[in-house]
Amino acid sequence: MQEWMIAMLVISVLLIIRDMAKTILAGKKPKTEELLPLGESHPQKEKVQRYAASFQKLADTFYGMPYRKEYLSSGQVDEILSDAREQVCSGCYQRDLCWGEHKKVMRQGGESVIRALEEGNEENIRQLRIDWMSICGRAGQYLECLNQCFRREKQNLIWDNKMIESRLAVAQQLTEISRIMEMVAADLYDISPASNTLREELQKGLKKRHVILKDVWVMDKVEGRRQIFLTMRARSGQCISMNEISQILSEVCKSAMTPSQGSRCIVNGEYHTVHFVEDVSYQVLYGAARLTREEEKVSGDNYIFHREDGGKFVMCLSDGMGSGMEACRESEVVVELLEQFLESGFSQETAARMVNSALVLNGREGMFSTVDICAVDLYTGICNFLKAGASATFIKRDHWVEAISSESLAAGLVQQMDFDTASRKLYHGDYLIMMTDGVLDALPLDREEETMKEIIMDVQDETPKEISRGILERVLGYSDYRARDDMTVLVAGMWKK
């Protein structure tokens, strides 16, 4: 647990550093002549990359340690047999005969009992007890001692596995720290002054709107999405909207540009640096409808709709174990952690694995929640799905509906869990529909997904909010208008800009 806390502290510090770096890029007023040469050979970039390599090497060390074991080793079995022999057989007059001439038979018999206890096969255990009584005068006492020694070693194995799970959780976080440091190095040192041509054209265009341009910085990312930083101010007494600046920048760059999220709305008389990015190709409207289980005041379902930097729209839905306040707290922790990790630049799968590690290491028995994530790239329309114990997600397009299903376990059950992932290309007019299992469970058994497809096609509303309500109303018709579990439906619609 200490390893987990240390790793989380390190991650928090790195995320703070990353946010500071972003602030520097967005708010600093640099002078061209004071800058070191930028690019692949920048000394500070190489230093950060060395730090990243060190963290990855440390992670590899953790990965190289022993993995969890499901069964006792031969050494542990020998230890159990030795302890039982010392406690029971030391005072028996047949000891020399049993563990001398018949040593091999006694050892094989004892190991068979231990393995049967490990598998929990009651019938096999019963038969082995009968066989043991025919060869041992102290069979009852010996088998009871063997059982006690077995339970002790089994408990030790459980604790060893817990330690291994903690090390793997730390290794995953260290790997992600390394990746984020590489990303920080790229963000800090891949920015360069704009070309003279771009700078002059912007100065001319902004001057007509009474805006004085001081500095222009360009960051061209691998995927080709340009980012531009403008340090500027309006002439005395003028206030220019950022939309006007975006129009001028778009005309000069020959592509739609827009201020990044959280940017200033106007340019006034003071110099400020504003971050502009290429505008996305799609826009999203979304809505939700939910019902709380009968006789409960609080829903155990929680969800978020989140627009990320980099042009991604994320929907996340989590269903806590059971219903009521306790289930609500569990699913709330899941969605809040996922939102923070995704917002900080973690990949979907890494964020989900770290949340799963937090639930596993929390140590509370029965604490687990489903994880259901849809992340849409608003530039390309590609949607990535990640599911852990979640219900099917549906895509509605014109006159057909597709289901994206999952068979994986919920988060918090096991450390090394596998997520169900999928990708689909979305187009203008498509709808994404997510829901918790309380919705599908209200439909006819063995026909849940087929029935839901029919319901979705039957809903003729156009706004996501109305669609989610329409789906929930029709589902309630199958359960006598009674909510036997928490029900939540999320809907997002895609439209070309």
C-alpha positions in Angstrom: 0.0 0.0 0.0 2.9 2.3 0.7 4.2 1.7 -2.8 0.8 2.7 -4.2 0.7 5.9 -2.2 4.3 6.9 -3.3 3.5 6.2 -6.9 0.3 8.3 -6.7 2.3 11.1 -5.1 4.9 11.0 -7.9 2.1 11.1 -10.5 0.5 14.1 -8.9 3.8 16.0 -8.9 4.3 15.2 -12.6 0.8 16.3 -13.5 1.4 19.6 -11.7 4.6 20.1 -13.6 2.8 19.4 -16.8 0.1 21.9 -16.0 2.8 24.4 -15.2 4.4 23.8 -18.5 1.0 24.4 -20.3 0.6 27.6 -18.3 4.1 28.8 -19.4 3.2 28.1 -23.0 -0.1 29.9 -22.8 0.9 32.9 -20.7 4.6 33.6 -21.1 5.7 36.4 -23.4 8.9 35.1 -24.9 11.5 37.0 -26.9 12.8 35.3 -30.0 16.4 36.4 -29.4 16.5 34.9 -25.9 15.4 31.4 -26.9 17.7 28.4 -27.2 17.5 26.5 -30.5 14.4 24.2 -30.5 14.1 20.8 -32.0 15.2 17.2 -31.5 18.6 18.1 -30.1 17.5 20.6 -27.4 19.5 19.8 -24.2 16.5 20.2 -21.9 14.4 17.9 -24.0 17.1 15.2 -23.9 17.2 15.6 -20.2 13.5 15.0 -19.7 13.7 12.1 -22.1 16.4 10.6 -19.9 14.2 10.9 -16.9 11.4 9.2 -18.8 13.8 6.3 -19.8 14.8 6.0 -16.1 11.1 5.7 -15.0 10.5 3.1 -17.7 13.6 1.1 -16.6 12.3 1.1 -13.0 8.9 -0.1 -14.3 10.5 -2.9 -16.2 12.2 -3.9 -12.9 8.8 -4.3 -11.3 7.4 -6.1 -14.3 10.4 -8.6 -14.0 9.4 -9.6 -10.5 7.5 -12.8 -9.8 3.9 -12.9 -10.9 1.0 -13.9 -8.8 0.6 -17.6 -8.0 -2.7 -19.5 -7.9 -1.3 -22.6 -6.3 1.2 -23.5 -3.5 4.7 -24.3 -4.7 6.4 -27.6 -4.1 8.5 -25.9 -1.4 5.4 -24.7 0.4 3.9 -28.2 0.2 7.1 -29.7 1.7 6.9 -27.1 4.5 3.3 -28.1 5.3 4.2 -31.8 5.4 7.3 -31.2 7.5 5.4 -29.2 10.1 2.5 -31.7 10.3 5.1 -34.6 10.7 6.9 -32.7 13.4 3.7 -31.9 15.4 1.9 -35.2 15.1 4.3 -38.0 14.1 7.2 -37.1 16.4 5.6 -39.0 19.3 4.2 -41.9 17.3 5.9 -45.3 17.7 5.3 -46.0 13.9 7.2 -42.9 12.8 10.3 -44.7 11.6 8.2 -47.1 9.6 5.9 -44.5 8.0 8.6 -41.9 7.2 11.3 -44.5 6.5 10.2 -47.5 4.5 6.9 -45.9 3.4 8.2 -42.3 3.0 7.3 -42.0 -0.7 3.8 -43.3 -0.2 3.2 -41.0 2.8 4.5 -38.0 1.0 2.4 -38.6 -2.1 -0.7 -39.2 0.0 -0.1 -36.0 2.0 0.5 -33.9 -1.2 -2.7 -35.4 -2.7 -4.7 -34.2 0.4 -3.1 -30.7 0.2 -3.9 -30.3 -3.6 -7.5 -31.5 -2.9 -7.9 -28.9 -0.2 -6.5 -26.3 -2.7 -9.1 -27.2 -5.3 -11.9 -27.4 -2.8 -13.1 -30.8 -4.2 -15.1 -32.1 -1.2 -15.7 -35.5 -2.7 -12.0 -36.0 -3.4 -11.1 -34.8 0.1 -13.6 -37.3 1.7 -12.2 -40.2 -0.3 -8.6 -39.3 0.6 -9.5 -39.1 4.3 -10.9 -42.6 4.1 -7.8 -43.9 2.4 -5.5 -42.1 4.9 -7.3 -43.7 7.9 -6.5 -47.2 6.5 -2.8 -46.5 6.7 -2.4 -44.1 9.7 -3.3 -44.7 13.3 -3.4 -41.0 14.0 -5.2 -40.1 10.8 -7.8 -37.7 12.3 -5.1 -35.7 14.3 -2.7 -35.7 11.3 -5.3 -34.5 8.8 -6.5 -31.8 11.1 -2.9 -30.5 11.6 -2.3 -30.8 7.8 -5.4 -28.6 7.2 -4.3 -26.0 9.7 -0.8 -25.8 8.1 -2.4 -25.6 4.7 -4.6 -22.7 5.7 -1.6 -20.8 7.1 0.4 -21.2 3.9 -2.6 -20.3 1.8 -3.0 -17.1 3.7 0.7 -16.3 3.1 0.1 -16.9 -0.6 -2.8 -14.5 -0.6 -0.7 -11.8 1.1 2.2 -12.5 -1.3 -0.2 -12.0 -4.3 -1.4 -8.8 -2.8 2.1 -7.5 -2.7 2.6 -8.6 -6.3 -0.6 -6.8 -7.3 0.7 -3.7 -5.6 4.0 -3.9 -7.5 2.2 -4.4 -10.8 0.0 -1.4 -10.1 3.1 0.7 -9.4 4.8 -0.6 -12.6 1.8 0.5 -14.6 1.9 3.9 -13.1 5.7 4.3 -13.7 5.2 3.3 -17.3 2.5 6.0 -17.7 4.8 8.5 -15.9 7.5 7.8 -18.5 5.0 8.3 -21.3 3.7 11.6 -19.9 7.3 12.9 -19.5 7.9 12.1 -23.1 4.8 14.0 -24.0 5.8 16.9 -21.8 9.2 17.0 -23.6 7.4 17.2 -26.9 4.9 19.8 -25.8 7.7 22.1 -24.3 10.3 21.9 -27.0 8.5 21.2 -30.3 7.2 24.8 -30.5 9.0 27.1 -32.9 8.7 30.8 -34.1 6.4 31.3 -37.0 7.8 31.9 -40.5 8.2 35.5 -41.6 5.5 35.1 -44.2 2.9 33.9 -41.7 3.9 36.6 -39.2 3.6 39.4 -41.8 0.2 38.2 -43.1 -1.2 38.0 -39.6 0.1 41.4 -38.7 -1.6 43.0 -41.7 -4.9 41.2 -41.0 -4.9 42.0 -37.3 -3.8 45.6 -37.8 -7.1 46.2 -39.7 -9.0 45.1 -36.6 -6.9 47.4 -34.3 -4.9 44.5 -32.9 -1.1 44.7 -32.3 0.7 41.4 -32.8 3.9 40.9 -30.7 4.8 37.2 -31.1 3.7 34.2 -33.1 4.6 30.6 -32.2 3.7 27.4 -34.1 3.5 23.8 -33.0 2.9 21.2 -35.8 2.0 17.9 -34.3 2.6 14.5 -35.9 -1.1 14.1 -36.9 -0.9 17.4 -38.8 -3.1 19.5 -36.5 -1.5 22.9 -36.3 -1.4 24.8 -33.0 -0.6 28.5 -32.9 0.2 30.9 -30.0 -0.5 34.6 -30.5 0.8 37.2 -28.1 -1.2 40.4 -28.9 -3.2 43.3 -27.5 -5.8 45.7 -28.8 -5.1 49.4 -29.3 -6.1 51.7 -26.5 -9.8 51.7 -25.8 -10.5 48.8 -28.2 -12.0 45.3 -27.3 -11.9 42.7 -30.0 -13.8 39.4 -29.8 -11.8 36.2 -30.1 -14.1 35.1 -32.9 -12.9 37.9 -35.1 -9.3 36.9 -34.4 -10.1 33.3 -35.2 -11.6 34.4 -38.6 -8.4 36.3 -39.5 -6.2 33.4 -38.4 -8.3 30.9 -40.4 -8.1 32.9 -43.6 -4.3 33.2 -43.3 -3.7 29.5 -42.4 -6.3 28.3 -45.0 -7.9 26.1 -42.3 -10.5 26.6 -39.6 -8.8 27.7 -36.3 -10.5 28.3 -33.0 -9.3 29.2 -29.5 -8.5 26.3 -27.2 -10.9 25.5 -24.3 -10.7 28.0 -21.5 -9.2 30.8 -23.6 -10.0 34.5 -23.2 -13.1 35.8 -24.9 -11.7 39.2 -25.9 -8.5 41.0 -26.7 -8.1 44.2 -24.6 -5.3 46.7 -24.1 -2.9 44.3 -22.3 -0.6 41.7 -23.9 -1.9 38.2 -23.6 -0.9 34.9 -25.3 -3.8 32.9 -26.7 -3.6 29.3 -27.8 -5.4 28.5 -31.1 -6.0 25.0 -32.5 -7.4 23.6 -35.7 -11.2 23.4 -35.4 -12.8 20.0 -35.2 -14.9 18.5 -38.0 -17.8 17.3 -35.9 -19.9 18.7 -33.1 -21.8 16.7 -30.5 -25.0 17.2 -28.7 -25.8 14.9 -25.7 -28.5 14.2 -23.1 -29.3 11.7 -20.4 -32.3 10.1 -18.7 -32.2 8.2 -15.5 -34.5 6.5 -12.9 -33.6 5.4 -9.4 -34.6 1.9 -8.2 -37.8 1.7 -6.2 -37.5 2.5 -2.5 -34.1 4.0 -3.1 -33.4 7.8 -2.9 -30.0 7.8 -4.7 -29.0 6.1 -7.9 -26.0 3.8 -7.9 -25.2 5.0 -11.5 -22.9 7.9 -12.3 -21.8 9.3 -15.6 -19.8 12.2 -17.2 -19.8 14.0 -20.6 -16.4 15.5 -21.2 -14.7 17.5 -24.0 -11.0 17.0 -23.8 -8.1 19.0 -25.2 -7.0 17.6 -28.5 -10.5 17.3 -30.0 -11.9 14.3 -28.1 -15.4 13.9 -26.7 -15.7 11.3 -23.9 -18.8 9.7 -22.4 -18.2 7.5 -19.3 -20.8 5.5 -17.4 -20.4 3.5 -14.3 -22.8 1.2 -12.4 -21.9 0.6 -8.7 -22.4 -2.7 -7.0 -26.1 -2.9 -5.9 -28.0 0.3 -5.4 -28.3 3.2 -3.0 -25.8 5.5 -1.4 -22.9 3.0 -1.2 -23.2 2.0 -4.9 -23.4 5.7 -5.8 -20.1 6.5 -3.9 -18.3 3.6 -5.6 -19.4 4.6 -9.2 -18.8 8.3 -8.4 -15.2 7.5 -7.4 -14.8 5.6 -10.7 -16.1 8.4 -13.0 -14.2 11.1 -11.1 -10.9 9.3 -11.3 -11.5 8.5 -15.0 -12.2 12.1 -15.7 -9.1 13.3 -14.0 -6.8 10.7 -15.6 -8.3 11.3 -19.1 -8.1 15.1 -18.7 -4.4 14.8 -17.7 -3.5 12.9 -20.9 -3.7 9.3 -19.9 -5.0 6.8 -22.5 -8.4 5.2 -22.0 -7.0 1.8 -21.1 -4.3 3.1 -18.8 -6.8 5.3 -17.0 -9.2 2.3 -16.6 -6.4 0.0 -15.3 -5.3 2.6 -12.8 -8.9 3.0 -11.5 -9.1 -0.8 -11.3 -5.9 -0.9 -9.3 -7.3 1.6 -6.9 -10.4 -0.5 -6.4 -8.4 -3.7 -5.9 -5.9 -2.2 -3.5 -8.7 -0.4 -1.6 -9.2 -3.8 0.1 -13.0 -3.4 0.6 -14.6 -6.7 -0.2 -17.4 -6.4 -2.8 -16.3 -3.0 -4.0 -16.5 -3.1 -7.8 -18.1 -1.0 -10.5 -18.6 -1.3 -14.2 -16.6 0.9 -16.5 -18.0 2.0 -19.9 -16.1 4.6 -22.0 -16.8 6.0 -25.5 -14.2 8.4 -26.8 -14.9 10.1 -30.1 -12.2 11.9 -32.1 -14.0 14.9 -33.3 -11.5 15.4 -36.2 -11.9 12.0 -37.7 -15.2 10.6 -36.3 -13.4 7.5 -35.0 -15.0 6.2 -31.7 -13.1 4.0 -29.4 -15.0 1.8 -26.9 -13.7 0.3 -23.7 -15.8 -1.8 -21.4 -15.4 -3.7 -18.1 -18.5 -5.5 -17.0 -20.7 -3.0 -18.8 -23.9 -3.4 -20.8 -24.0 -3.1 -24.6 -23.6 0.3 -26.3 -25.7 0.9 -29.4 -24.9 3.0 -32.6 -28.0 4.2 -34.5 -27.5 5.1 -38.2 -30.4 5.8 -40.5 -32.4 2.6 -40.5 -30.2 0.2 -38.6 -28.7 -0.2 -35.1 -25.4 -2.0 -34.1 -24.6 -3.3 -30.6 -21.1 -3.2 -29.1 -21.2 -5.9 -26.4 -18.9 -6.8 -23.5 -18.1 -10.0 -21.6 -15.3 -8.7 -19.3 -15.4 -8.5 -15.5 -16.2 -5.3 -13.7 -13.4 -3.1 -12.3 -12.2 -3.9 -8.8 -12.5 -7.7 -9.0 -9.0 -8.7 -10.2 -5.7 -6.8 -10.7 -4.8 -8.2 -14.2 -8.1 -7.7 -16.0 -8.8 -7.6 -19.7 -11.0 -4.9 -21.1 -13.2 -5.4 -24.1 -12.2 -2.8 -26.7 -13.6 -1.8 -30.2 -13.5 1.0 -32.7 -16.1 2.3 -35.1 -16.2 5.2 -37.6 -19.1 7.5 -36.9 -20.7 9.8 -39.5 -23.0 12.8 -39.7 -26.3 12.0 -38.0 -25.2 9.0 -36.0 -26.2 8.5 -32.4 -24.3 6.8 -29.6 -26.5 5.2 -26.9 -25.0 3.9 -23.6 -27.0 2.4 -20.8 -26.6 0.5 -17.5 -27.6 -3.2 -17.0 -30.8 -2.1 -15.2 -32.2 -0.9 -18.5 -31.5 -4.1 -20.5 -32.5 -6.4 -17.6 -36.0 -5.0 -17.8 -36.4 -6.4 -21.3 -37.4 -10.0 -22.2 -34.8 -12.6 -21.2 -32.5 -13.8 -24.0 -33.8 -11.0 -26.4 -32.5 -7.9 -24.5 -30.3 -6.5 -27.3 -32.7 -7.4 -30.1 -35.6 -5.8 -28.2 -33.5 -2.7 -27.5 -32.6 -2.3 -31.2 -36.4 -2.3 -31.9 -37.0 0.3 -29.2 -34.2 2.5 -30.6 -35.6 2.3 -34.1 -39.1 3.1 -32.8 -38.0 6.3 -31.1 -38.5 9.1 -33.6 -37.2 12.0 -31.6 -34.2 13.9 -32.8 -32.6 15.6 -29.8 -30.4 13.3 -27.6 -32.4 14.3 -24.4 -35.7 13.3 -26.0 -34.2 10.1 -27.4 -32.9 9.0 -23.9 -36.3 9.7 -22.4 -38.2 7.9 -25.1 -36.0 4.8 -24.7 -36.5 4.8 -20.9 -40.3 5.2 -21.2 -40.6 2.3 -23.6 -38.4 0.1 -21.5 -40.6 0.8 -18.4 -43.5 -0.6 -20.4 -41.8 -4.0 -20.3 -41.6 -3.9 -16.5 -45.1 -2.7 -15.5 -43.6 0.8 -15.1 -41.6 -0.3 -12.1 -37.8 0.4 -11.8 -36.4 -2.8 -10.2 -32.9 -1.5 -10.6 -31.2 1.9 -11.3 -31.7 2.8 -14.9 -29.5 5.3 -16.9 -29.5 6.0 -20.6 -26.9 8.4 -22.2 -27.3 9.6 -25.8 -24.9 11.6 -28.0 -25.5 12.8 -31.6 -22.8 13.5 -34.2 -23.2 16.3 -36.7 -20.7 17.6 -39.3 -19.7 21.2 -38.8 
